[in-house]
Amino acid sequence: MPSKIDQYTCIKTLGSGISAKVKLATDPQGQYVALKVFNKSNPQNTVQAMKTLQDEVNAYMTLKH
């Protein structure tokens, strides 16, 4: 059964790592998107890991794709 994250409907997990999972989802218009789900409360996440995540988010926000 698909789950929801905000307005996105998750279909399946595409991959996972130590601190995040990437999910295939659809947006409200039915377009496929990839969601990176990062657990901020994971005790393995260091200050540097959080900084790296913020840098990654900032880079993605500049893309026009």
C-alpha beads as a LAMMPS data file, in Angstrom:
LAMMPS data file: protein, C-alpha beads

65 atoms
64 bonds

1 atom types
1 bond types

-500.0 500.0 xlo xhi
-500.0 500.0 ylo yhi
-500.0 500.0 zlo zhi

Masses

1 110.0

Atoms # bond

1 1 1 0.000 0.000 0.000
2 1 1 1.487 3.380 -1.001
3 1 1 2.390 5.832 1.735
4 1 1 2.209 9.639 1.659
5 1 1 4.846 12.248 2.447
6 1 1 3.254 15.689 2.304
7 1 1 1.606 15.843 -1.140
8 1 1 3.703 12.995 -2.597
9 1 1 2.561 9.381 -2.901
10 1 1 5.468 6.981 -2.356
11 1 1 5.535 3.931 -4.610
12 1 1 8.711 2.115 -3.624
13 1 1 12.184 2.512 -2.161
14 1 1 14.855 2.939 -4.832
15 1 1 17.828 2.794 -2.494
16 1 1 19.044 3.392 1.011
17 1 1 22.194 4.328 2.838
18 1 1 23.359 5.003 6.367
19 1 1 21.349 8.176 6.871
20 1 1 18.744 8.357 4.094
21 1 1 16.410 6.488 1.756
22 1 1 15.452 7.452 -1.791
23 1 1 11.843 6.800 -2.705
24 1 1 10.064 6.780 -6.057
25 1 1 6.917 8.876 -5.703
26 1 1 4.343 10.820 -7.685
27 1 1 3.397 14.440 -7.197
28 1 1 -0.230 15.670 -7.235
29 1 1 -0.096 15.987 -11.054
30 1 1 1.039 12.355 -11.414
31 1 1 4.646 13.161 -12.361
32 1 1 7.310 10.787 -11.066
33 1 1 9.782 12.260 -8.591
34 1 1 12.563 10.932 -6.380
35 1 1 12.357 11.840 -2.701
36 1 1 15.382 11.661 -0.442
37 1 1 14.127 10.915 3.063
38 1 1 16.649 11.862 5.731
39 1 1 16.078 10.977 9.389
40 1 1 17.297 14.061 11.266
41 1 1 16.882 12.352 14.646
42 1 1 19.279 9.505 13.778
43 1 1 22.089 9.611 16.395
44 1 1 24.630 8.638 13.694
45 1 1 24.097 12.008 12.013
46 1 1 26.880 14.356 13.010
47 1 1 27.012 18.123 12.702
48 1 1 29.080 17.597 9.544
49 1 1 26.442 15.230 8.106
50 1 1 23.757 17.856 8.681
51 1 1 25.939 20.517 7.013
52 1 1 26.484 18.208 4.041
53 1 1 22.736 17.619 3.786
54 1 1 22.057 21.378 3.816
55 1 1 24.683 21.907 1.093
56 1 1 23.023 19.168 -0.987
57 1 1 19.567 20.746 -0.543
58 1 1 20.945 24.151 -1.558
59 1 1 22.521 22.634 -4.697
60 1 1 19.260 20.897 -5.665
61 1 1 17.321 24.125 -5.222
62 1 1 19.445 25.822 -7.914
63 1 1 18.657 23.146 -10.535
64 1 1 16.115 23.758 -13.284
65 1 1 15.096 20.257 -14.319

Bonds

1 1 1 2
2 1 2 3
3 1 3 4
4 1 4 5
5 1 5 6
6 1 6 7
7 1 7 8
8 1 8 9
9 1 9 10
10 1 10 11
11 1 11 12
12 1 12 13
13 1 13 14
14 1 14 15
15 1 15 16
16 1 16 17
17 1 17 18
18 1 18 19
19 1 19 20
20 1 20 21
21 1 21 22
22 1 22 23
23 1 23 24
24 1 24 25
25 1 25 26
26 1 26 27
27 1 27 28
28 1 28 29
29 1 29 30
30 1 30 31
31 1 31 32
32 1 32 33
33 1 33 34
34 1 34 35
35 1 35 36
36 1 36 37
37 1 37 38
38 1 38 39
39 1 39 40
40 1 40 41
41 1 41 42
42 1 42 43
43 1 43 44
44 1 44 45
45 1 45 46
46 1 46 47
47 1 47 48
48 1 48 49
49 1 49 50
50 1 50 51
51 1 51 52
52 1 52 53
53 1 53 54
54 1 54 55
55 1 55 56
56 1 56 57
57 1 57 58
58 1 58 59
59 1 59 60
60 1 60 61
61 1 61 62
62 1 62 63
63 1 63 64
64 1 64 65
